[in-house]
Amino acid sequence: MRLPRAGRTMYSLKDGDLYWNTRLLGPSTNIYVDATQDCSYQPALTRVHLEVADYVMVTPGQKIVTVEEKRLGDLISSYGRRRVQRQLRDCARAGDIFILAIRFSEFISTAGLFDEYPRLDPLHVGLLKLQMLGGFVGFLPPESDRVPGVLKDWRAVLTPSQSTLSILAGDDRPATAKKRYSSLTSCGAALARLLPGCGPVTAAAWAARANEDIREALAMNDQELKEAGLHKGLIRKLNEIWGVDHAG
């Protein structure tokens, strides 16, 4: 379930540039911050007047990302007045991906955070609903000089790639089974963990075919995966996990 994009009140891309309606903002490679935000962001961020969102950026996959920043205290009061809901609707309609960025003014201890829990109680349900609508919730550091780096990290992650699977990487095999994998290279072991059902022999052959480069291994198409030793079931499972077709 997604909110529909608006007709003409939106950001768009043309010939490598980012526009608001017909107004040129600049190159799509820049990260834009609204002119009312902290001026210390320059030159890491490009300050312009943004009609919608506090930050706007474009992923390498050409998806427009709108980011609405709220400090925790402002978020709680704004949520009660339903102001942030309107702002997020605008963000959702103005781009392809929208993020609510919660920024802490200072370090908050666990005890201090839960002291605020009665006020957070309705908010945490709202944040879950936001994510069900396709939005994201992120956290920005209090230090202004660290914000550009976080935004760049978000931009990179929001371009789908096989490396996204690393968040779920792990080894759930019992100790007796782990011995079978102990002789694998780091690349082979990583491939075995990423793809359930991939045994040590297959993982070793796959890694060797990719010259022990996990990026090369994950970039293989179906035919290359078959030649590397993966059977149809594993190839299908990899495609299902990632939700893409490797046949190209």
SEPADO-628367 format. One line per 8 residues: number of its first residue (from 1); their letters; for each residue z, x, y of N, C-alpha, C. Coordinates in pm, whole numbers. Each point is the difference from the previous one (the first is absolute). Layout:
// residues N
NUM	A	Z:X:Y:Z:X:Y:Z:X:Y | ...
This chain:
// residues 248
1	MRLPRAGR	0:85:-119:0:-85:119:0:88:123 | -98:-19:87:-11:80:121:-27:-90:118 | 48:40:117:-34:-71:122:-146:30:35 | -77:-100:45:-140:28:34:-10:84:126 | -101:84:7:-24:77:122:-57:-91:106 | 34:26:124:-46:-83:111:-149:20:22 | -59:-91:74:-144:6:22:-43:120:80 | 43:11:127:-47:110:84:113:82:60
9	TMYSLKDG	123:-49:-7:112:76:56:53:94:-107 | -71:112:-18:36:91:-107:-54:139:28 | 55:97:-72:-53:136:6:-119:9:-94 | -94:87:36:-118:16:-84:-52:143:11 | -86:36:-93:-59:134:-5:-150:-9:23 | -51:98:74:-144:8:21:-37:144:29 | -87:56:-82:-52:136:20:112:103:15 | 104:-15:-80:109:96:1:101:-17:112
17	DLYWNTRL	-9:-109:75:94:-28:109:78:-127:-28 | 118:-8:60:86:-117:-13:-9:-83:128 | -13:-132:-19:-14:-92:113:105:-110:-10 | 40:-51:118:69:-127:8:-98:-97:64 | -48:-97:-79:-112:-83:44:-115:92:43 | -37:-2:128:-109:88:47:52:124:70 | 133:14:11:58:114:73:15:120:-93 | -61:110:39:7:124:-78:137:64:18
25	LGPSTNIY	67:30:-112:127:72:5:-21:149:-19 | -92:38:-91:-27:141:-23:-36:25:-145 | -6:127:-39:-37:35:-138:95:-61:-103 | -56:-42:-112:81:-62:-105:93:99:-69 | -20:130:22:86:101:-60:133:16:73 | 9:-54:121:124:9:77:102:-103:-48 | 128:27:26:104:-100:-19:42:-45:140 | -7:-129:25:23:-54:134:140:-60:12
33	VDATQDCS	63:27:112:132:-55:29:-9:-76:131 | 69:-113:7:-3:-80:121:59:78:117 | -58:-16:118:39:77:117:145:-24:42 | 59:-109:-45:140:-28:36:99:75:-89 | -50:64:-106:88:72:-92:36:138:57 | 84:71:-71:50:132:39:-114:96:34 | -1:55:121:-108:88:43:4:136:-68 | 110:31:-68:10:131:-65:-90:11:-123
41	YQPALTRV	-64:-111:-39:-89:4:-115:-125:82:27 | -38:13:125:-119:79:31:26:148:-27 | -101:80:-45:-138:-41:-26:-24:-42:-144 | 107:-12:-82:-19:-34:-141:-61:-139:-15 | 35:-91:89:-54:-136:0:-74:-26:130 | -95:-92:-5:-80:-34:118:57:-124:65 | 43:11:125:61:-112:72:-108:-86:65 | 0:-128:-35:-92:-96:59:76:-133:12
49	HLEVADYV	-60:-94:71:58:-134:5:-48:-76:-122 | 95:-37:-87:-33:-75:-121:36:-146:20 | -93:-86:-25:24:-144:13:92:-51:-110 | -14:59:-119:80:-40:-115:50:126:-70 | 129:0:-38:65:108:-74:44:115:90 | 93:79:-52:48:119:72:-81:124:-37 | -57:-1:-122:-84:110:-45:-120:-59:-74 | -114:65:13:-119:-39:-75:-67:127:-51
57	MVTPGQKI	-42:-2:-126:-68:115:-59:-99:-49:-105 | -88:88:-41:-104:-34:-97:12:97:-117 | 5:-53:-121:11:84:-118:-134:66:-30 | -1:107:-80:-128:61:-41:-92:-99:-72 | 60:-105:-57:-79:-104:-65:-48:-107:95 | 17:25:131:-49:-90:105:73:-135:4 | 129:3:-27:85:-117:17:81:15:128 | 0:-105:81:74:4:126:145:-41:-26
65	VTVEEKRL	94:86:42:142:-22:-24:70:-28:132 | 69:-112:9:80:-32:118:148:14:-35 | 75:60:90:142:27:-26:84:-57:114 | 92:-88:-33:94:-55:98:135:66:-21 | 50:69:103:127:73:-11:115:-84:54 | 110:0:-75:121:-68:45:121:85:-35 | 87:21:97:129:59:-30:87:-108:-64 | 97:43:-81:71:-94:-85:65:-113:80
73	GDLISSYG	68:34:109:66:-103:79:-99:-98:60 | -112:53:51:-104:-85:57:-64:-87:-107 | -17:56:-121:-61:-76:-108:85:-120:-36 | 131:19:-8:88:-111:-38:-6:-111:103 | 10:34:128:-3:-104:105:-140:-61:13 | -102:84:-12:-138:-48:11:-35:-93:-115 | 55:30:-118:-26:-86:-116:61:-138:22 | 121:-3:58:65:-128:27:-76:-84:101
81	RRRVQRQL	-63:67:98:-78:-72:102:-144:-23:-45 | -36:51:-118:-134:-14:-59:-108:72:82 | 42:97:80:-97:78:77:-74:99:-90 | 74:66:-89:-64:97:-87:-98:-68:-97 | 28:-125:-36:-92:-72:-88:-136:-17:69 | 2:-35:129:-125:-15:74:-74:133:10 | 77:107:28:-63:131:13:-64:45:-131 | 66:-29:-112:-56:39:-129:-120:-85:-38
89	RDCARAGD	-1:-127:41:-120:-82:-22:-118:60:75 | 26:42:123:-107:63:79:-48:128:-68 | 95:81:-49:-37:125:-68:-83:-27:-125 | 41:-101:-77:-70:-31:-123:-143:-43:27 | -21:-71:109:-132:-53:31:-89:102:71 | 64:100:61:-77:95:81:-53:119:-78 | 48:21:-123:-43:115:-80:-7:-34:-146 | -17:101:-81:-10:-20:-145:135:13:-70
97	IFILAIRF	85:88:52:132:26:-58:102:-5:113 | 113:-66:-22:102:-3:105:134:47:-55 | 73:70:86:128:60:-40:107:-36:103 | 116:-40:-48:118:-12:85:77:130:-16 | 8:77:107:68:130:-3:139:-17:60 | 102:17:-84:138:-11:47:47:140:39 | 40:15:123:40:131:51:149:0:33 | 70:96:-56:143:11:24:24:86:124
105	SEFISTAG	90:-45:85:32:75:121:84:123:-31 | 77:-7:-106:85:112:-39:35:-19:-147 | 65:99:-56:40:-10:-141:98:-115:-18 | -26:-81:-100:88:-113:-31:55:20:-140 | 131:3:-13:60:17:-130:-16:-129:-82 | 18:14:-130:-8:-118:-86:103:-105:41 | 120:47:32:105:-93:40:-39:-71:129 | -55:77:95:-39:-60:126:-111:-102:-16
113	LFDEYPRL	-92:29:-92:-110:-92:-24:51:-131:-59 | 92:9:-95:49:-121:-63:97:-76:89 | 55:65:101:78:-73:100:-90:-99:73 | -129:35:10:-97:-86:68:-62:-102:-96 | 40:2:-126:-71:-80:-101:-6:-149:33 | 106:-63:54:-13:-143:32:-119:-29:90 | -31:92:92:-116:-21:88:-130:36:-71 | 9:88:-100:-119:40:-75:-35:-100:-110
121	DPLHVGLL	95:-86:-36:-18:-88:-115:-131:-79:5 | -32:-72:108:-128:-73:0:-120:93:13 | 21:119:54:-110:92:25:-57:58:-128 | 87:35:-97:-52:67:-118:-91:-92:-81 | 25:-131:4:-89:-96:-66:-133:-6:75 | 7:4:133:-121:-2:80:-88:122:-24 | 63:117:-19:-76:122:-25:-70:-7:-135 | 66:-63:-98:-64:-18:-131:-121:-93:12
129	KLQMLGGF	14:-106:76:-112:-92:21:-115:70:69 | 32:86:95:-103:76:72:-83:82:-97 | 67:66:-94:-71:83:-97:-81:-84:-98 | 45:-121:-28:-78:-89:-86:-129:-43:69 | -2:1:131:-120:-34:76:-94:119:16 | 36:113:-58:-87:117:7:40:100:105 | 110:-25:71:47:96:100:87:106:-64 | 31:103:77:84:109:-49:118:18:95
137	VGFLPPES	109:49:-56:118:35:80:22:149:-14 | 6:70:112:23:144:-2:114:36:94 | 43:125:-5:112:44:81:-42:122:81 | 26:-5:129:-31:111:89:128:73:38 | -7:132:14:119:78:36:35:-22:147 | 124:27:37:39:-16:140:-64:103:92 | -34:119:-54:-55:107:84:-149:-26:28 | -36:-4:127:-138:-30:39:-99:102:-55
145	DRVPGVLK	41:127:-6:-96:102:-43:-33:-9:-149 | 76:-78:-76:-27:-16:-142:-85:-123:-30 | -12:-92:96:-74:-125:-23:-148:24:-30 | -72:86:76:-142:22:-32:-23:46:-143 | 87:87:-51:-16:48:-136:16:-111:-102 | 95:-91:24:20:-112:-91:-122:-92:2 | -54:-27:119:-118:-86:10:-119:62:-74 | -15:132:10:-108:67:-72:18:-10:-150
153	DWRAVLTP	125:10:-46:28:-17:-143:-37:-141:-45 | 36:-100:81:-33:-138:-35:-151:-19:-8 | -70:56:97:-146:-14:2:-62:57:-127 | 51:113:-44:-52:63:-122:30:-83:-124 | 122:-51:-10:39:-76:-118:-75:-133:-7 | -33:-59:114:-67:-130:3:-148:9:-35 | -48:120:-31:-134:16:-55:17:14:-151 | -37:-103:-78:26:3:-144:-60:122:-68
161	SQSTLSIL	76:61:-87:-48:111:-81:84:4:-126 | -46:73:-99:75:8:-125:139:61:21 | 15:82:106:129:65:22:111:-100:30 | -35:-124:40:101:-101:26:81:-30:-125 | -59:21:-117:71:-24:-125:121:91:-17 | 6:107:78:109:97:-17:137:-61:27 | 7:-110:78:128:-61:29:66:-54:-126 | -80:-32:-101:53:-52:-126:-1:104:-111
169	AGDDRPAT	-32:124:35:-7:104:-103:139:26:-58 | 2:26:-128:127:28:-66:-23:15:-149 | 106:20:-73:-10:18:-144:105:-87:-67 | -46:-108:-66:91:-93:-66:7:24:-150 | -58:108:-48:-3:25:-143:137:51:-48 | 38:-33:-124:125:54:-56:-10:151:-16 | 114:64:-16:4:147:-6:-87:56:-111 | -5:-68:-116:-81:51:-111:-148:1:35
177	AKKRYSSL	-44:-101:76:-141:-7:38:-33:102:107 | 97:33:86:-25:94:109:-40:138:-51 | 49:35:-121:-32:132:-54:-150:16:-19 | -69:-111:-33:-143:5:-22:-75:33:128 | 63:-26:113:-66:21:129:43:130:68 | 93:72:-61:58:118:66:-100:113:20 | -106:2:-81:-98:109:11:-109:-29:103 | 1:-118:61:-103:-36:97:16:79:129
185	TSCGAALA	-111:24:67:4:57:134:56:-105:95 | 31:41:122:54:-97:97:-101:-111:28 | -128:34:3:-104:-101:22:-6:-96:-118 | -1:53:-122:-4:-84:-119:121:-91:-10 | 118:54:29:122:-80:-5:-3:-113:102 | -51:30:120:-9:-103:104:-95:-111:-42 | -113:36:-59:-96:-101:-46:59:-86:-110 | 74:61:-91:63:-75:-107:102:-100:54
193	RLLPGCGP	74:40:104:98:-90:59:-66:-113:78 | -111:30:67:-67:-100:84:-68:-108:-82 | -50:34:-119:-77:-96:-80:73:-30:-130 | 66:-115:-11:69:-36:-123:-97:-1:-119 | 44:58:-111:-83:3:-118:-84:126:-13 | 3:83:103:-75:125:-3:84:106:-71 | -41:37:-121:74:96:-79:-21:142:47 | 76:95:-57:-8:139:45:-135:65:-25
201	VTAAAWAA	-65:-34:-112:-131:60:-28:-103:-46:102 | -1:-131:26:-93:-55:99:30:53:139 | 128:4:36:39:49:133:-42:145:19 | 17:81:-104:-38:141:9:-151:16:17 | -78:-80:-77:-146:8:11:-48:-49:136 | 64:-106:50:-35:-56:132:27:102:109 | 118:63:-5:35:100:101:-94:120:-6 | -34:43:-122:-89:114:-15:-138:-31:56
209	RANEDIRE	-48:-122:-26:-131:-41:50:-3:1:153 | 116:-27:61:11:-4:146:43:134:59 | -4:106:-82:39:134:47:144:2:51 | 86:-80:-64:142:-7:33:24:-46:144 | -92:-79:53:11:-54:136:17:-151:-13 | 119:-50:30:27:-143:-21:-87:-87:90 | -33:49:119:-86:-78:89:-138:-16:-61 | -50:106:-60:-131:-7:-66:7:-92:-121
217	ALAMNDQE	109:4:-73:15:-85:-118:0:-148:38 | 71:-34:106:11:-140:41:-124:-50:73 | -87:91:41:-123:-39:68:-115:-24:-97 | 22:23:-130:-107:-15:-98:-42:-146:-15 | -130:-22:-22:-47:-135:-29:13:-27:-150 | -39:-119:-43:19:-40:-140:-67:96:-97 | -122:41:30:-72:88:-91:69:136:-10 | 46:51:112:69:129:0:133:-9:-73
225	LKEAGLHK	68:-113:14:125:-20:-72:-25:-4:-150 | -109:-66:-41:-35:-5:-142:-29:139:-54 | -73:79:79:-33:136:-42:125:87:-5 | 101:-36:79:126:76:0:89:-35:-118 | -39:-103:-76:77:-34:-118:76:-131:6 | -12:-75:110:69:-128:10:-80:-108:-69 | 64:-80:-86:-71:-109:-65:-10:-119:94 | -78:-99:-41:-28:-115:87:127:-72:44
233	GLIRKLNE	97:-9:-91:124:-69:35:75:68:112 | 8:134:-5:69:74:107:-76:-11:132 | -133:6:-8:-80:-10:122:19:-139:62 | -2:-102:-85:22:-136:51:139:-15:60 | 100:58:-64:136:-7:51:12:70:135 | -66:116:14:3:72:127:-64:-84:110 | -112:-65:-32:-66:-85:98:86:-119:37 | 70:-58:-99:87:-115:26:119:40:86
241	IWGVDHAG	57:116:-30:115:49:78:-37:17:145 | -117:62:21:-41:31:136:-78:-114:65 | -55:-90:-81:-73:-114:54:-136:37:56 | -62:106:-53:-131:42:48:-89:25:-120 | -132:16:30:-98:29:-101:-44:143:14 | 23:82:-104:-35:142:4:-145:26:-40 | -75:-107:-25:-132:20:-58:-97:68:93 | 29:-3:133:-92:58:99:6:150:4
